[in-house]
Structure formats: structure tokens, C-alpha cells
Amino acid sequence: MPTLELPLSEVFAWGRIVRAHGLKGYLIAESFSENPERYNLKTFWIKRGNVAIPQPVEFIHRYESGKQDKPRRWWRLRFAGVTDRTAAERWLRNVLYLPRAYLPPLEEEDSFYYIEAENALVVDTHGVVRGKLVDIHPGSAHDFFIVENERGEVFWIPAPFVKRLNKETHPPTLVIEAPEGLWDPSLAQGRP
């Protein structure tokens, strides 16, 4: 397993550290992944400047508190060499990254990982450029793809309108099939 620093373009966010746990260097992390245990969790990478630095993990296990909110999302871990609460607290709010090479291949033809769409050029099905993808915001029913055009207008596009991502172009091209009214500038006031 590689333990070298990696450029940020070669990692994805697996989760983030939310708090220290106990007095012996343990931390609680929230995973962003739907299947967090599918990855090799022996090392996480931590962003330092323009690179991600490896940090070996000595212990990691699912953490189930008395609350049954979403136990699969919480993990208890300890980094190698971190043995007390003071040392653990230095890691708070860090994002935990893994190499993109860990991502399993997608089974559906038009599927893509959100990280593959970063900074994508957004076009409609007629090839009209609508802007640039600036963020993806999770929603309760579906996620929103946030598009900003050259005039600074922001559009929140529901995920069902996203049809495909052309990964072969640079930047990648995200194709949106949406009703014309969705691109109305008077609606470009941010969040729906």
C-alpha cells in the first residue's frame, strides 16, 4: 500500500474528524461514504498545503453510540503515535482522504463519482453552455448540482436532471436535461 504524499487531485474525501473520544488518543470520525468499510482504512491522507500527507491508523472500528441516528456513519479511530487526548484534539476538523485508486469501478454506464465532476463545464442537451459546476449540495430527496454562469447567476439543479458526465473532455462536461424555466435568471437566487 502506498504511503507517500499525494497531490490533492489523486485523493477523495472519505470523512472528517468531528471530536476527540476519551483520554487515550481516540477520535470520532463521520464517514461521507455510503459503504465506508469497502476501502482499505489502514492509512488516511490529511491535506497539508497542496498535497495530502499519509497518516497511519493504529485502530479503527465502527462507533455506535446510544443514539441510533445513523451508526454506520460514525467511526472510532486512533492514529499511530497519538496516545492522549491533547494529541488527538490537534486532529479535530481534519478531512480524511483516501486515494482515488481505491474507488471501485462503477457498474452503470452513465454513472460517475461526484469528484469526477469537479469544475465541470455544464451544458444542456442542445450543447448550450450554462455555466460551471461549483458545488454539489446534499438534499433530503436528491442532491443539487450548483451551477454558476459567467454573469454570476447561480442555479440549483436537482440530480434527476443530470444525464451524464463526459470525462474525456478537459474540463469534464456535465450534460443537464432540464426544463427551460430552470435556467431563468430570475430564479437564479441561490437555494430553491
N, CA and C atoms as a LAMMPS dump frame, in Angstrom:
ITEM: TIMESTEP
0
ITEM: NUMBER OF ATOMS
576
ITEM: BOX BOUNDS ff ff ff
-5.0000000000000000e+02 5.0000000000000000e+02
-5.0000000000000000e+02 5.0000000000000000e+02
-5.0000000000000000e+02 5.0000000000000000e+02
ITEM: ATOMS id mol type element x y z
1 1 1 N 0.851 -1.182 0
2 1 2 C 0 0 0
3 1 3 C 0.892 1.238 0
4 2 1 N 0.607 2.198 -0.886
5 2 2 C 1.44 3.392 -0.938
6 2 3 C 1.257 4.249 0.316
7 3 1 N 2.362 4.778 0.802
8 3 2 C 2.278 5.671 1.957
9 3 3 C 3.023 6.965 1.663
10 4 1 N 3.016 7.379 0.413
11 4 2 C 3.66 8.611 0.013
12 4 3 C 2.645 9.737 -0.014
13 5 1 N 3.136 10.969 0.052
14 5 2 C 2.216 12.092 -0.102
15 5 3 C 1.655 12.06 -1.515
16 6 1 N 0.427 12.538 -1.654
17 6 2 C -0.271 12.512 -2.943
18 6 3 C -0.771 13.906 -3.285
19 7 1 N -0.82 14.236 -4.594
20 7 2 C -1.458 15.503 -4.968
21 7 3 C -2.95 15.428 -4.634
22 8 1 N -3.548 16.563 -4.333
23 8 2 C -4.971 16.581 -3.972
24 8 3 C -5.849 16.049 -5.095
25 9 1 N -5.385 16.139 -6.342
26 9 2 C -6.166 15.631 -7.472
27 9 3 C -6.266 14.112 -7.47
28 10 1 N -5.471 13.43 -6.639
29 10 2 C -5.47 11.969 -6.609
30 10 3 C -6.135 11.384 -5.371
31 11 1 N -6.829 12.232 -4.585
32 11 2 C -7.498 11.735 -3.387
33 11 3 C -8.971 12.153 -3.396
34 12 1 N -9.765 11.47 -2.584
35 12 2 C -11.16 11.86 -2.378
36 12 3 C -11.447 11.875 -0.883
37 13 1 N -12.436 12.661 -0.483
38 13 2 C -12.781 12.8 0.932
39 13 3 C -13.622 11.603 1.374
40 14 1 N -13.106 10.836 2.309
41 14 2 C -13.821 9.698 2.887
42 14 3 C -14.673 10.145 4.059
43 15 1 N -14.194 11.14 4.823
44 15 2 C -14.918 11.586 6.011
45 15 3 C -14.187 12.735 6.679
46 16 1 N -14.598 13.025 7.916
47 16 2 C -13.949 14.099 8.666
48 16 3 C -13.97 13.76 10.142
49 17 1 N -12.988 14.292 10.85
50 17 2 C -12.897 14.077 12.293
51 17 3 C -13.798 15.095 12.981
52 18 1 N -14.681 14.612 13.857
53 18 2 C -15.645 15.512 14.49
54 18 3 C -15.363 15.785 15.964
55 19 1 N -14.691 14.84 16.657
56 19 2 C -14.396 15.112 18.067
57 19 3 C -13.404 14.09 18.606
58 20 1 N -12.798 14.469 19.732
59 20 2 C -11.941 13.538 20.46
60 20 3 C -12.841 12.624 21.291
61 21 1 N -12.315 11.438 21.649
62 21 2 C -13.111 10.467 22.401
63 21 3 C -12.231 9.841 23.484
64 22 1 N -12.528 10.151 24.711
65 22 2 C -11.774 9.578 25.824
66 22 3 C -10.423 10.253 26.011
67 23 1 N -9.574 9.612 26.812
68 23 2 C -8.29 10.204 27.192
69 23 3 C -7.086 9.553 26.528
70 24 1 N -7.294 8.521 25.706
71 24 2 C -6.169 7.75 25.173
72 24 3 C -5.911 7.976 23.681
73 25 1 N -6.317 9.125 23.158
74 25 2 C -5.972 9.472 21.784
75 25 3 C -6.977 9.07 20.722
76 26 1 N -8.14 8.613 21.13
77 26 2 C -9.143 8.198 20.146
78 26 3 C -9.911 9.4 19.603
79 27 1 N -10.4 9.243 18.388
80 27 2 C -11.179 10.269 17.703
81 27 3 C -12.451 9.654 17.151
82 28 1 N -13.467 10.483 16.969
83 28 2 C -14.686 10.049 16.287
84 28 3 C -14.701 10.741 14.929
85 29 1 N -14.899 9.936 13.894
86 29 2 C -14.952 10.457 12.528
87 29 3 C -16.306 10.142 11.921
88 30 1 N -16.78 11.045 11.086
89 30 2 C -18.007 10.831 10.327
90 30 3 C -17.606 10.49 8.9
91 31 1 N -18.111 9.381 8.39
92 31 2 C -17.801 8.979 7.019
93 31 3 C -18.806 9.599 6.055
94 32 1 N -18.324 10.054 4.905
95 32 2 C -19.191 10.571 3.848
96 32 3 C -19.649 9.455 2.912
97 33 1 N -19.047 8.302 3.026
98 33 2 C -19.277 7.209 2.09
99 33 3 C -20.529 6.412 2.44
100 34 1 N -21.203 5.894 1.416
101 34 2 C -22.348 5.012 1.649
102 34 3 C -21.886 3.645 2.144
103 35 1 N -20.695 3.224 1.73
104 35 2 C -20.12 1.945 2.147
105 35 3 C -18.699 2.173 2.646
106 36 1 N -18.554 2.797 3.819
107 36 2 C -17.22 3.196 4.268
108 36 3 C -16.242 2.048 4.464
109 37 1 N -16.747 0.869 4.805
110 37 2 C -15.845 -0.243 5.088
111 37 3 C -15.305 -0.918 3.837
112 38 1 N -15.734 -0.519 2.666
113 38 2 C -15.248 -1.143 1.427
114 38 3 C -13.808 -0.742 1.116
115 39 1 N -13.3 0.278 1.777
116 39 2 C -11.968 0.798 1.489
117 39 3 C -10.941 0.281 2.492
118 40 1 N -9.679 0.313 2.078
119 40 2 C -8.577 -0.016 2.961
120 40 3 C -8.402 1.162 3.919
121 41 1 N -8.643 0.945 5.198
122 41 2 C -8.632 2.032 6.178
123 41 3 C -7.407 1.974 7.094
124 42 1 N -6.282 1.501 6.583
125 42 2 C -5.068 1.416 7.395
126 42 3 C -4.278 2.716 7.38
127 43 1 N -4.567 3.576 6.416
128 43 2 C -3.917 4.88 6.314
129 43 3 C -4.925 5.869 5.759
130 44 1 N -4.971 7.049 6.361
131 44 2 C -5.72 8.161 5.775
132 44 3 C -4.712 9.21 5.342
133 45 1 N -5.108 10.047 4.402
134 45 2 C -4.274 11.152 3.974
135 45 3 C -4.927 12.436 4.481
136 46 1 N -4.099 13.363 4.96
137 46 2 C -4.552 14.63 5.532
138 46 3 C -3.992 15.759 4.669
139 47 1 N -4.846 16.718 4.329
140 47 2 C -4.41 17.842 3.487
141 47 3 C -3.447 18.741 4.261
142 48 1 N -2.316 18.997 3.631
143 48 2 C -1.323 19.939 4.142
144 48 3 C -0.844 20.754 2.947
145 49 1 N -1.336 21.973 2.839
146 49 2 C -0.993 22.804 1.687
147 49 3 C -1.631 22.241 0.426
148 50 1 N -0.808 21.964 -0.584
149 50 2 C -1.306 21.464 -1.869
150 50 3 C -1.17 19.957 -2.03
151 51 1 N -0.849 19.269 -0.946
152 51 2 C -0.688 17.815 -1.015
153 51 3 C -1.436 17.155 0.129
154 52 1 N -1.563 15.846 0.033
155 52 2 C -2.162 15.045 1.099
156 52 3 C -1.062 14.157 1.682
157 53 1 N -0.892 14.236 2.992
158 53 2 C 0.165 13.519 3.703
159 53 3 C -0.432 12.273 4.356
160 54 1 N 0.228 11.103 4.226
161 54 2 C -0.317 9.887 4.833
162 54 3 C -0.195 9.902 6.352
163 55 1 N -1.198 9.368 7
164 55 2 C -1.199 9.235 8.455
165 55 3 C -1.676 7.821 8.784
166 56 1 N -0.773 6.934 9.234
167 56 2 C -1.172 5.549 9.536
168 56 3 C -2.199 5.485 10.668
169 57 1 N -3.108 4.538 10.525
170 57 2 C -4.162 4.318 11.519
171 57 3 C -3.804 3.078 12.333
172 58 1 N -3.8 3.246 13.647
173 58 2 C -3.484 2.148 14.554
174 58 3 C -4.735 1.339 14.909
175 59 1 N -5.866 2.033 14.958
176 59 2 C -7.124 1.402 15.347
177 59 3 C -8.264 2.102 14.621
178 60 1 N -9.201 1.326 14.077
179 60 2 C -10.428 1.904 13.516
180 60 3 C -11.537 0.86 13.622
181 61 1 N -12.693 1.328 14.062
182 61 2 C -13.842 0.429 14.222
183 61 3 C -15.101 1.276 14.171
184 62 1 N -16.191 0.674 13.734
185 62 2 C -17.477 1.394 13.781
186 62 3 C -17.752 1.852 15.197
187 63 1 N -18.36 3.025 15.297
188 63 2 C -18.7 3.554 16.613
189 63 3 C -20.206 3.668 16.695
190 64 1 N -20.779 2.955 17.634
191 64 2 C -22.219 3.022 17.827
192 64 3 C -22.49 3.593 19.201
193 65 1 N -22.968 4.823 19.198
194 65 2 C -23.321 5.456 20.467
195 65 3 C -24.695 4.963 20.879
196 66 1 N -25.164 5.421 22.012
197 66 2 C -26.504 5.055 22.468
198 66 3 C -27.578 5.566 21.525
199 67 1 N -27.251 6.601 20.755
200 67 2 C -28.199 7.142 19.78
201 67 3 C -28.139 6.292 18.53
202 68 1 N -29.254 5.959 17.984
203 68 2 C -29.297 5.14 16.777
204 68 3 C -29.611 5.99 15.549
205 69 1 N -29.015 7.19 15.474
206 69 2 C -29.312 8.091 14.36
207 69 3 C -28.822 7.525 13.027
208 70 1 N -27.562 7.25 12.88
209 70 2 C -27.004 6.624 11.688
210 70 3 C -25.678 5.998 12.106
211 71 1 N -25.717 4.916 12.842
212 71 2 C -24.489 4.387 13.423
213 71 3 C -23.435 4.005 12.394
214 72 1 N -23.815 3.648 11.177
215 72 2 C -22.822 3.231 10.2
216 72 3 C -21.932 4.373 9.755
217 73 1 N -22.337 5.605 10.026
218 73 2 C -21.566 6.757 9.576
219 73 3 C -20.462 7.151 10.542
220 74 1 N -20.492 6.642 11.768
221 74 2 C -19.551 7.091 12.788
222 74 3 C -18.498 6.024 13.032
223 75 1 N -17.254 6.467 13.117
224 75 2 C -16.126 5.566 13.301
225 75 3 C -15.243 6.074 14.429
226 76 1 N -14.75 5.151 15.226
227 76 2 C -13.795 5.474 16.278
228 76 3 C -12.424 5.048 15.761
229 77 1 N -11.445 5.965 15.837
230 77 2 C -10.125 5.639 15.32
231 77 3 C -9.039 6.267 16.172
232 78 1 N -7.83 5.757 15.971
233 78 2 C -6.665 6.359 16.604
234 78 3 C -5.506 6.271 15.619
235 79 1 N -4.842 7.394 15.417
236 79 2 C -3.679 7.427 14.552
237 79 3 C -2.474 6.862 15.292
238 80 1 N -1.565 6.268 14.559
239 80 2 C -0.331 5.748 15.143
240 80 3 C 0.421 6.888 15.82
241 81 1 N 0.868 6.645 17.026
242 81 2 C 1.631 7.644 17.762
243 81 3 C 0.807 8.642 18.542
244 82 1 N -0.502 8.606 18.404
245 82 2 C -1.38 9.52 19.153
246 82 3 C -1.907 8.737 20.353
247 83 1 N -1.466 9.144 21.551
248 83 2 C -1.782 8.336 22.732
249 83 3 C -2.537 9.071 23.821
250 84 1 N -2.799 10.368 23.642
251 84 2 C -3.56 11.081 24.668
252 84 3 C -4.532 12.07 24.025
253 85 1 N -5.432 12.567 24.833
254 85 2 C -6.488 13.448 24.332
255 85 3 C -5.93 14.747 23.733
256 86 1 N -4.908 15.306 24.351
257 86 2 C -4.323 16.547 23.854
258 86 3 C -3.801 16.362 22.426
259 87 1 N -3.078 15.269 22.196
260 87 2 C -2.57 14.979 20.85
261 87 3 C -3.726 14.713 19.884
262 88 1 N -4.757 14.042 20.334
263 88 2 C -5.91 13.742 19.472
264 88 3 C -6.633 15.017 19.064
265 89 1 N -6.761 15.96 19.976
266 89 2 C -7.509 17.189 19.676
267 89 3 C -6.858 18.018 18.573
268 90 1 N -5.582 17.814 18.312
269 90 2 C -4.913 18.529 17.207
270 90 3 C -5.439 18.096 15.841
271 91 1 N -6.108 16.951 15.785
272 91 2 C -6.633 16.418 14.521
273 91 3 C -8.068 16.853 14.241
274 92 1 N -8.708 17.543 15.172
275 92 2 C -10.114 17.911 15.002
276 92 3 C -10.33 18.713 13.728
277 93 1 N -11.449 18.456 13.09
278 93 2 C -11.912 19.129 11.875
279 93 3 C -11.091 18.82 10.62
280 94 1 N -10.153 17.888 10.717
281 94 2 C -9.418 17.482 9.515
282 94 3 C -10.304 16.579 8.669
283 95 1 N -10.194 16.728 7.375
284 95 2 C -10.871 15.828 6.439
285 95 3 C -9.963 14.627 6.23
286 96 1 N -10.553 13.444 6.166
287 96 2 C -9.821 12.198 5.952
288 96 3 C -9.936 11.82 4.48
289 97 1 N -8.809 11.751 3.811
290 97 2 C -8.789 11.447 2.374
291 97 3 C -8.242 10.049 2.134
292 98 1 N -8.661 9.461 1.022
293 98 2 C -8.135 8.194 0.53
294 98 3 C -7.779 8.379 -0.943
295 99 1 N -6.86 7.554 -1.477
296 99 2 C -6.51 7.66 -2.892
297 99 3 C -7.699 7.311 -3.79
298 100 1 N -7.844 8.048 -4.878
299 100 2 C -8.922 7.762 -5.835
300 100 3 C -8.801 6.356 -6.416
301 101 1 N -7.599 5.807 -6.419
302 101 2 C -7.396 4.445 -6.929
303 101 3 C -8.184 3.426 -6.107
304 102 1 N -8.593 3.776 -4.883
305 102 2 C -9.381 2.881 -4.039
306 102 3 C -10.838 2.778 -4.496
307 103 1 N -11.295 3.739 -5.287
308 103 2 C -12.704 3.735 -5.698
309 103 3 C -12.98 2.538 -6.603
310 104 1 N -14.036 1.782 -6.309
311 104 2 C -14.363 0.636 -7.169
312 104 3 C -14.935 1.117 -8.494
313 105 1 N -14.798 0.314 -9.552
314 105 2 C -15.387 0.706 -10.83
315 105 3 C -16.91 0.781 -10.715
316 106 1 N -17.493 1.71 -11.452
317 106 2 C -18.952 1.863 -11.44
318 106 3 C -19.574 0.874 -12.419
319 107 1 N -20.715 0.33 -12.038
320 107 2 C -21.35 -0.699 -12.843
321 107 3 C -22.237 -0.136 -13.95
322 108 1 N -22.907 0.981 -13.691
323 108 2 C -23.804 1.551 -14.682
324 108 3 C -23.04 2.445 -15.645
325 109 1 N -23.394 2.377 -16.91
326 109 2 C -22.65 3.053 -17.963
327 109 3 C -22.531 4.562 -17.772
328 110 1 N -23.607 5.254 -17.442
329 110 2 C -23.575 6.711 -17.319
330 110 3 C -23.337 7.184 -15.883
331 111 1 N -22.888 6.303 -15.007
332 111 2 C -22.623 6.684 -13.62
333 111 3 C -21.271 7.385 -13.516
334 112 1 N -21.151 8.198 -12.474
335 112 2 C -19.867 8.844 -12.207
336 112 3 C -19.805 9.196 -10.727
337 113 1 N -18.583 9.314 -10.238
338 113 2 C -18.374 9.796 -8.886
339 113 3 C -18.423 11.309 -8.91
340 114 1 N -18.99 11.907 -7.885
341 114 2 C -19.094 13.368 -7.832
342 114 3 C -17.736 14.046 -7.991
343 115 1 N -16.702 13.455 -7.445
344 115 2 C -15.382 14.085 -7.545
345 115 3 C -14.91 14.159 -8.994
346 116 1 N -15.429 13.302 -9.853
347 116 2 C -15.053 13.344 -11.269
348 116 3 C -15.683 14.541 -11.977
349 117 1 N -16.706 15.135 -11.373
350 117 2 C -17.407 16.269 -11.982
351 117 3 C -16.896 17.612 -11.491
352 118 1 N -15.882 17.628 -10.625
353 118 2 C -15.378 18.891 -10.082
354 118 3 C -15.022 19.861 -11.206
355 119 1 N -15.511 21.092 -11.083
356 119 2 C -15.232 22.171 -12.04
357 119 3 C -15.695 21.864 -13.459
358 120 1 N -16.667 20.983 -13.602
359 120 2 C -17.142 20.599 -14.932
360 120 3 C -17.812 21.774 -15.64
361 121 1 N -17.676 21.784 -16.945
362 121 2 C -18.419 22.706 -17.791
363 121 3 C -19.826 22.128 -17.907
364 122 1 N -20.847 22.944 -17.67
365 122 2 C -22.224 22.463 -17.692
366 122 3 C -22.89 22.911 -18.984
367 123 1 N -23.464 21.94 -19.705
368 123 2 C -24.176 22.235 -20.947
369 123 3 C -25.553 21.587 -20.888
370 124 1 N -26.485 22.148 -21.68
371 124 2 C -27.791 21.492 -21.779
372 124 3 C -27.725 20.467 -22.903
373 125 1 N -28.816 19.771 -23.158
374 125 2 C -28.815 18.702 -24.161
375 125 3 C -28.651 19.226 -25.581
376 126 1 N -28.78 20.55 -25.787
377 126 2 C -28.574 21.155 -27.114
378 126 3 C -27.139 21.657 -27.271
379 127 1 N -26.301 21.458 -26.259
380 127 2 C -24.908 21.883 -26.314
381 127 3 C -24.674 23.321 -25.885
382 128 1 N -25.732 24.006 -25.387
383 128 2 C -25.586 25.387 -24.929
384 128 3 C -24.888 25.384 -23.569
385 129 1 N -23.797 26.146 -23.463
386 129 2 C -23.059 26.23 -22.2
387 129 3 C -23.895 27.018 -21.201
388 130 1 N -24.123 26.418 -20.036
389 130 2 C -24.938 27.045 -18.989
390 130 3 C -24.113 27.551 -17.816
391 131 1 N -22.853 27.153 -17.74
392 131 2 C -22.005 27.616 -16.65
393 131 3 C -21.013 26.559 -16.23
394 132 1 N -20.559 26.694 -14.979
395 132 2 C -19.564 25.797 -14.412
396 132 3 C -20.123 25.212 -13.12
397 133 1 N -19.862 23.936 -12.897
398 133 2 C -20.277 23.292 -11.654
399 133 3 C -19.382 23.808 -10.534
400 134 1 N -19.986 24.419 -9.515
401 134 2 C -19.197 24.973 -8.416
402 134 3 C -19.332 24.18 -7.119
403 135 1 N -20.393 23.358 -7.011
404 135 2 C -20.57 22.569 -5.795
405 135 3 C -21.683 21.559 -6.014
406 136 1 N -21.741 20.583 -5.141
407 136 2 C -22.853 19.634 -5.099
408 136 3 C -23.331 19.622 -3.664
409 137 1 N -24.617 19.921 -3.49
410 137 2 C -25.182 20.054 -2.141
411 137 3 C -26.126 18.881 -1.871
412 138 1 N -25.895 18.131 -0.782
413 138 2 C -26.803 17.028 -0.475
414 138 3 C -28.189 17.531 -0.083
415 139 1 N -29.193 16.818 -0.528
416 139 2 C -30.565 17.16 -0.181
417 139 3 C -31.269 15.947 0.394
418 140 1 N -32.444 16.148 0.963
419 140 2 C -33.155 15.027 1.585
420 140 3 C -33.746 14.078 0.543
421 141 1 N -34.297 14.611 -0.545
422 141 2 C -34.867 13.757 -1.588
423 141 3 C -33.832 13.427 -2.658
424 142 1 N -33.02 14.401 -3.025
425 142 2 C -31.938 14.21 -4.002
426 142 3 C -30.935 15.346 -3.835
427 143 1 N -29.768 15.166 -4.416
428 143 2 C -28.724 16.179 -4.319
429 143 3 C -28.953 17.279 -5.347
430 144 1 N -28.313 18.438 -5.107
431 144 2 C -28.405 19.569 -6.032
432 144 3 C -27.025 19.87 -6.597
433 145 1 N -26.962 20.017 -7.919
434 145 2 C -25.744 20.411 -8.606
435 145 3 C -25.807 21.931 -8.76
436 146 1 N -24.858 22.628 -8.176
437 146 2 C -24.885 24.086 -8.148
438 146 3 C -24.028 24.605 -9.302
439 147 1 N -24.685 25.343 -10.2
440 147 2 C -24.06 25.837 -11.419
441 147 3 C -24.017 27.358 -11.368
442 148 1 N -22.854 27.926 -11.71
443 148 2 C -22.72 29.375 -11.781
444 148 3 C -22.33 29.758 -13.199
445 149 1 N -23.067 30.741 -13.777
446 149 2 C -22.735 31.165 -15.139
447 149 3 C -21.772 32.345 -15.098
448 150 1 N -21.377 32.824 -16.277
449 150 2 C -20.368 33.896 -16.36
450 150 3 C -20.853 35.214 -15.781
451 151 1 N -22.161 35.386 -15.62
452 151 2 C -22.718 36.605 -15.021
453 151 3 C -22.851 36.481 -13.501
454 152 1 N -22.432 35.36 -12.953
455 152 2 C -22.501 35.16 -11.513
456 152 3 C -23.852 34.654 -11.033
457 153 1 N -24.738 34.301 -11.958
458 153 2 C -26.051 33.76 -11.568
459 153 3 C -25.863 32.298 -11.151
460 154 1 N -26.549 31.918 -10.081
461 154 2 C -26.401 30.578 -9.516
462 154 3 C -27.698 29.802 -9.698
463 155 1 N -27.564 28.565 -10.161
464 155 2 C -28.722 27.704 -10.398
465 155 3 C -28.539 26.408 -9.622
466 156 1 N -29.589 25.991 -8.923
467 156 2 C -29.572 24.735 -8.169
468 156 3 C -30.315 23.697 -9.008
469 157 1 N -29.578 22.751 -9.568
470 157 2 C -30.149 21.758 -10.48
471 157 3 C -30.344 20.443 -9.726
472 158 1 N -31.587 19.972 -9.598
473 158 2 C -31.821 18.687 -8.93
474 158 3 C -31.138 17.538 -9.681
475 159 1 N -30.577 16.601 -8.964
476 159 2 C -29.829 15.486 -9.545
477 159 3 C -30.579 14.719 -10.634
478 160 1 N -31.916 14.554 -10.551
479 160 2 C -32.586 13.814 -11.623
480 160 3 C -32.429 14.439 -13.014
481 161 1 N -32.078 15.731 -13.085
482 161 2 C -31.898 16.382 -14.38
483 161 3 C -30.489 16.195 -14.942
484 162 1 N -29.583 15.649 -14.142
485 162 2 C -28.217 15.395 -14.606
486 162 3 C -28.223 14.088 -15.383
487 163 1 N -27.826 14.159 -16.65
488 163 2 C -27.916 12.977 -17.513
489 163 3 C -26.607 12.212 -17.653
490 164 1 N -25.487 12.909 -17.816
491 164 2 C -24.222 12.188 -17.977
492 164 3 C -23.047 13.151 -17.787
493 165 1 N -21.889 12.555 -17.613
494 165 2 C -20.649 13.304 -17.5
495 165 3 C -19.685 12.777 -18.543
496 166 1 N -19.211 13.678 -19.397
497 166 2 C -18.185 13.305 -20.363
498 166 3 C -16.838 13.531 -19.69
499 167 1 N -16.193 12.434 -19.287
500 167 2 C -14.928 12.512 -18.554
501 167 3 C -13.733 12.698 -19.483
502 168 1 N -13.966 12.56 -20.792
503 168 2 C -12.87 12.63 -21.754
504 168 3 C -12.473 14.069 -22.081
505 169 1 N -13.343 15.033 -21.806
506 169 2 C -13.02 16.427 -22.101
507 169 3 C -12.286 17.04 -20.912
508 170 1 N -11.6 18.148 -21.18
509 170 2 C -10.93 18.862 -20.086
510 170 3 C -11.334 20.319 -20.142
511 171 1 N -12.065 20.847 -19.174
512 171 2 C -12.595 20.116 -18.022
513 171 3 C -13.698 19.15 -18.453
514 172 1 N -14.108 18.254 -17.557
515 172 2 C -15.206 17.349 -17.905
516 172 3 C -16.466 18.142 -18.236
517 173 1 N -17.349 17.545 -19.036
518 173 2 C -18.582 18.212 -19.444
519 173 3 C -19.773 17.489 -18.832
520 174 1 N -20.582 18.236 -18.078
521 174 2 C -21.765 17.705 -17.422
522 174 3 C -22.982 18.091 -18.25
523 175 1 N -23.758 17.104 -18.677
524 175 2 C -24.934 17.349 -19.518
525 175 3 C -26.183 17.328 -18.642
526 176 1 N -26.948 18.426 -18.729
527 176 2 C -28.172 18.599 -17.932
528 176 3 C -29.367 18.626 -18.875
529 177 1 N -30.372 17.822 -18.58
530 177 2 C -31.629 17.853 -19.33
531 177 3 C -32.7 18.386 -18.377
532 178 1 N -32.957 19.693 -18.482
533 178 2 C -33.873 20.341 -17.545
534 178 3 C -34.86 21.207 -18.302
535 179 1 N -36.038 21.438 -17.729
536 179 2 C -36.996 22.347 -18.355
537 179 3 C -36.363 23.737 -18.509
538 180 1 N -36.678 24.434 -19.582
539 180 2 C -36.092 25.742 -19.87
540 180 3 C -36.26 26.705 -18.694
541 181 1 N -37.365 26.627 -17.992
542 181 2 C -37.612 27.525 -16.872
543 181 3 C -36.58 27.416 -15.769
544 182 1 N -35.892 26.281 -15.683
545 182 2 C -34.874 26.094 -14.651
546 182 3 C -33.675 27.022 -14.861
547 183 1 N -33.486 27.476 -16.091
548 183 2 C -32.371 28.376 -16.41
549 183 3 C -32.8 29.837 -16.423
550 184 1 N -33.993 30.148 -15.963
551 184 2 C -34.485 31.525 -15.928
552 184 3 C -33.646 32.333 -14.921
553 185 1 N -33.004 33.43 -15.373
554 185 2 C -32.155 34.216 -14.465
555 185 3 C -32.895 34.749 -13.236
556 186 1 N -34.195 34.971 -13.348
557 186 2 C -34.926 35.475 -12.179
558 186 3 C -35.021 34.402 -11.088
559 187 1 N -34.781 33.14 -11.473
560 187 2 C -34.798 32.063 -10.491
561 187 3 C -33.395 31.814 -9.917
562 188 1 N -32.393 32.492 -10.471
563 188 2 C -31.008 32.261 -10.074
564 188 3 C -30.662 33.025 -8.797
565 189 1 N -31.412 32.767 -7.764
566 189 2 C -31.203 33.474 -6.498
567 189 3 C -30.592 32.536 -5.461
568 190 1 N -30.065 31.439 -5.886
569 190 2 C -29.464 30.506 -4.941
570 190 3 C -30.396 29.365 -4.642
571 191 1 N -30.38 28.961 -3.414
572 191 2 C -31.095 27.769 -2.968
573 191 3 C -32.585 27.811 -3.271
574 192 1 N -33.141 26.698 -3.735
575 192 2 C -34.585 26.666 -4.028
576 192 3 C -35.436 26.801 -2.776
